[in-house]
Amino acid sequence: MGVFLPLLPTTPFLLLAAACFVRSSPRLHARLLAHPRLGPFLEQWRRERSVPLAAKRRAYVLVILCFALSITLAKGLAVRLALGVLGLVLLVFLACLRTESGSKGT
């Protein structure tokens, strides 16, 4: 979803897709690994359990922009609070991912 929707970060969805495909569909997992743009990112994750610094920075910016816009447009305090908590959880998740600064981002 993150590849096609400009405000959603690709990183969590890509890692989730690879994790799901590794057991359910080796053929689709192999296609993801062979992808010229996404494959190196996944290979780095598999080998080093790290995310390129550029990808992590882009993810931070997109999460903040997306959730700020959503909170601004949302109606109701409960919805705004839920979006704020969800955004913070996603930012904490991204912060917990190990970063490899020497690699190119996707």
MARSE-745289 format. One record per residue: x, y, z of N, C-alpha, C in turn; residue number from 1. Coordinates in Angstrom, 3 decimals. Example, Ala and Ser with C-alpha at 12.3 -4.5 7.8 and 13.67 -1.06 7.14 Angstrom:
neast nnorth nup caeast canorth caup ceast cnorth cup nr
13.190 -5.690 7.800 12.300 -4.500 7.800 13.200 -3.300 7.800 1
12.850 -2.250 7.080 13.670 -1.060 7.140 12.900 0.030 7.870 2
REM end
This chain:
neast nnorth nup caeast canorth caup ceast cnorth cup nr
0.828 -1.192 0.000 0.000 0.000 0.000 0.870 1.252 0.000 1
1.955 1.208 0.747 2.815 2.375 0.864 3.494 2.760 -0.430 2
3.664 1.805 -1.341 4.290 2.109 -2.626 3.359 2.943 -3.485 3
2.060 2.656 -3.421 1.102 3.309 -4.305 0.432 4.534 -3.696 4
0.334 4.597 -2.384 -0.281 5.739 -1.717 0.817 6.638 -1.173 5
0.927 7.858 -1.680 2.085 8.693 -1.356 2.237 9.085 0.106 6
1.199 9.056 0.904 1.321 9.487 2.290 1.590 8.344 3.263 7
1.591 7.105 2.769 1.854 5.970 3.655 3.298 5.506 3.475 8
4.002 5.269 4.564 5.381 4.789 4.435 5.412 3.350 3.930 9
6.367 3.049 3.084 6.487 1.726 2.487 7.104 0.719 3.445 10
8.013 1.159 4.294 8.823 0.253 5.109 8.017 -0.780 5.897 11
7.065 -0.391 6.749 6.358 -1.414 7.534 5.571 -2.391 6.665 12
4.950 -1.892 5.593 4.160 -2.754 4.721 5.050 -3.725 3.947 13
6.200 -3.260 3.517 7.131 -4.124 2.784 7.653 -5.242 3.683 14
8.040 -4.900 4.899 8.530 -5.917 5.832 7.423 -6.913 6.185 15
6.214 -6.423 6.359 5.091 -7.300 6.666 4.803 -8.240 5.491 16
4.805 -7.709 4.277 4.563 -8.542 3.091 5.620 -9.634 2.964 17
6.884 -9.276 3.146 7.956 -10.265 3.044 7.802 -11.335 4.121 18
7.454 -10.928 5.337 7.272 -11.895 6.429 6.111 -12.846 6.140 19
5.051 -12.325 5.568 3.901 -13.179 5.245 4.216 -14.125 4.088 20
4.900 -13.622 3.054 5.180 -14.430 1.873 6.240 -15.492 2.116 21
7.133 -15.294 3.071 8.215 -16.250 3.268 7.669 -17.644 3.595 22
6.527 -17.721 4.272 5.939 -19.020 4.605 4.770 -19.379 3.692 23
3.980 -18.391 3.323 2.758 -18.701 2.576 2.994 -18.869 1.079 24
3.933 -18.129 0.517 4.160 -18.199 -0.922 5.638 -17.925 -1.235 25
6.436 -18.977 -1.273 7.853 -18.781 -1.610 8.053 -18.107 -2.975 26
7.136 -18.358 -3.907 7.244 -17.750 -5.238 7.097 -16.221 -5.151 27
6.095 -15.747 -4.405 5.910 -14.301 -4.260 7.035 -13.679 -3.426 28
7.531 -14.413 -2.442 8.660 -13.926 -1.654 9.885 -13.759 -2.551 29
10.117 -14.727 -3.418 11.243 -14.633 -4.361 11.074 -13.452 -5.308 30
9.841 -13.189 -5.738 9.593 -12.025 -6.609 9.898 -10.716 -5.892 31
9.524 -10.632 -4.618 9.843 -9.426 -3.843 11.355 -9.246 -3.724 32
12.063 -10.328 -3.438 13.525 -10.238 -3.303 14.201 -9.886 -4.618 33
13.605 -10.299 -5.738 14.188 -10.021 -7.056 13.829 -8.637 -7.592 34
12.920 -7.949 -6.947 12.501 -6.625 -7.417 13.697 -5.680 -7.372 35
13.940 -4.930 -8.458 15.145 -4.083 -8.506 15.172 -2.969 -7.461 36
14.050 -2.450 -7.065 14.032 -1.350 -6.100 13.809 -1.827 -4.660 37
12.943 -2.816 -4.483 12.601 -3.288 -3.152 13.503 -4.424 -2.667 38
14.035 -5.202 -3.595 14.862 -6.353 -3.249 16.066 -6.028 -2.377 39
16.871 -5.013 -2.735 18.029 -4.689 -1.889 17.639 -4.280 -0.465 40
16.540 -3.585 -0.334 16.044 -3.191 0.983 15.708 -4.427 1.817 41
14.979 -5.368 1.204 14.607 -6.596 1.905 15.825 -7.452 2.227 42
16.771 -7.501 1.308 17.994 -8.267 1.546 18.778 -7.678 2.718 43
18.841 -6.352 2.785 19.516 -5.704 3.919 18.808 -6.057 5.219 44
17.472 -6.046 5.208 16.714 -6.394 6.407 16.980 -7.849 6.807 45
16.986 -8.747 5.828 17.219 -10.161 6.111 18.625 -10.396 6.649 46
19.595 -9.737 6.059 21.001 -9.950 6.414 21.394 -9.249 7.711 47
20.988 -7.988 7.869 21.472 -7.165 8.987 20.398 -6.735 9.977 48
19.129 -7.018 9.658 18.010 -6.536 10.476 18.106 -5.029 10.691 49
18.408 -4.313 9.588 18.512 -2.856 9.668 17.777 -2.222 8.496 50
17.480 -0.929 8.661 16.768 -0.135 7.655 17.691 1.003 7.233 51
17.746 1.311 5.927 18.568 2.450 5.502 18.106 3.742 6.171 52
19.062 4.584 6.534 18.750 5.842 7.212 17.826 6.718 6.373 53
18.060 6.782 5.079 17.215 7.615 4.210 15.766 7.126 4.217 54
15.574 5.815 4.200 14.211 5.265 4.229 13.538 5.574 5.560 55
14.298 5.481 6.624 13.746 5.763 7.945 13.352 7.236 8.068 56
14.186 8.124 7.570 13.868 9.560 7.610 12.613 9.867 6.805 57
12.512 9.282 5.602 11.316 9.492 4.779 10.077 8.968 5.493 58
10.206 7.817 6.130 9.068 7.244 6.850 8.613 8.162 7.983 59
9.572 8.720 8.743 9.219 9.668 9.814 8.426 10.844 9.251 60
8.941 11.448 8.201 8.292 12.633 7.616 6.894 12.285 7.116 61
6.767 11.168 6.412 5.463 10.797 5.860 4.458 10.433 6.949 62
4.907 9.751 7.985 3.995 9.419 9.088 3.510 10.701 9.760 63
4.431 11.611 10.045 4.045 12.864 10.704 3.083 13.670 9.839 64
3.394 13.807 8.546 2.517 14.565 7.649 1.150 13.910 7.507 65
1.143 12.605 7.307 -0.113 11.883 7.103 -1.005 11.960 8.340 66
-0.417 11.708 9.503 -1.231 11.726 10.724 -1.621 13.148 11.113 67
-0.777 14.125 10.863 -1.146 15.511 11.157 -2.333 15.934 10.292 68
-2.290 15.594 9.009 -3.399 15.910 8.113 -4.665 15.175 8.542 69
-4.531 13.899 8.875 -5.689 13.108 9.299 -6.305 13.658 10.580 70
-5.465 14.032 11.524 -5.967 14.589 12.786 -6.666 15.917 12.550 71
-6.095 16.724 11.656 -6.699 18.017 11.333 -8.070 17.846 10.689 72
-8.206 16.864 9.801 -9.456 16.670 9.071 -10.483 15.834 9.829 73
-10.057 15.114 10.843 -10.961 14.211 11.570 -11.963 15.003 12.411 74
-13.121 14.422 12.542 -14.162 15.018 13.381 -14.253 14.200 14.664 75
-14.325 14.865 15.760 -14.480 14.183 17.045 -13.169 13.991 17.773 76
-13.212 14.253 19.049 -12.028 14.151 19.893 -11.502 12.721 19.978 77
-12.403 11.745 20.085 -11.983 10.347 20.208 -11.212 9.888 18.976 78
-11.680 10.278 17.814 -11.001 9.903 16.569 -9.626 10.564 16.500 79
-9.560 11.833 16.859 -8.274 12.539 16.850 -7.286 11.920 17.828 80
-7.762 11.577 19.009 -6.888 10.931 19.997 -6.413 9.565 19.507 81
-7.315 8.792 18.923 -6.949 7.471 18.398 -5.896 7.615 17.297 82
-6.070 8.575 16.416 -5.090 8.810 15.359 -3.746 9.245 15.939 83
-3.789 10.097 16.958 -2.555 10.540 17.594 -1.791 9.389 18.236 84
-2.526 8.523 18.937 -1.893 7.359 19.577 -1.336 6.416 18.512 85
-2.103 6.160 17.478 -1.648 5.283 16.397 -0.397 5.844 15.717 86
-0.386 7.140 15.475 0.792 7.773 14.882 2.015 7.651 15.772 87
1.831 7.861 17.066 2.949 7.716 18.007 3.464 6.285 18.061 88
2.556 5.320 18.040 2.961 3.906 18.041 3.793 3.603 16.799 89
3.357 4.098 15.655 4.103 3.871 14.418 5.474 4.540 14.470 90
5.553 5.748 15.014 6.847 6.432 15.147 7.782 5.683 16.105 91
7.230 5.158 17.184 8.051 4.373 18.115 8.544 3.097 17.428 92
7.661 2.439 16.665 8.067 1.247 15.917 9.227 1.575 14.981 93
9.106 2.662 14.240 10.180 3.063 13.325 11.461 3.382 14.083 94
11.338 4.041 15.219 12.518 4.395 16.006 13.233 3.156 16.537 95
12.489 2.093 16.786 13.082 0.865 17.315 13.809 0.045 16.261 96
13.549 0.316 14.988 14.240 -0.408 13.919 15.701 0.036 13.868 97
16.600 -0.927 13.802 18.023 -0.626 13.701 18.293 0.101 12.379 98
19.173 1.084 12.410 19.464 1.899 11.233 20.853 1.638 10.726 99
20.950 1.478 9.416 22.245 1.346 8.756 22.426 2.592 7.913 100
23.312 3.480 8.316 23.451 4.778 7.651 24.204 4.711 6.347 101
24.939 3.654 6.076 25.756 3.579 4.874 25.010 3.086 3.650 102
23.734 2.706 3.779 22.989 2.132 2.660 22.036 3.139 2.069 103
21.685 2.917 0.809 20.723 3.787 0.148 19.318 3.408 0.568 104
18.439 4.397 0.666 17.045 4.159 1.033 16.209 3.806 -0.160 105
15.017 3.276 0.113 14.070 2.978 -0.961 12.930 3.930 -0.898 106
REM end
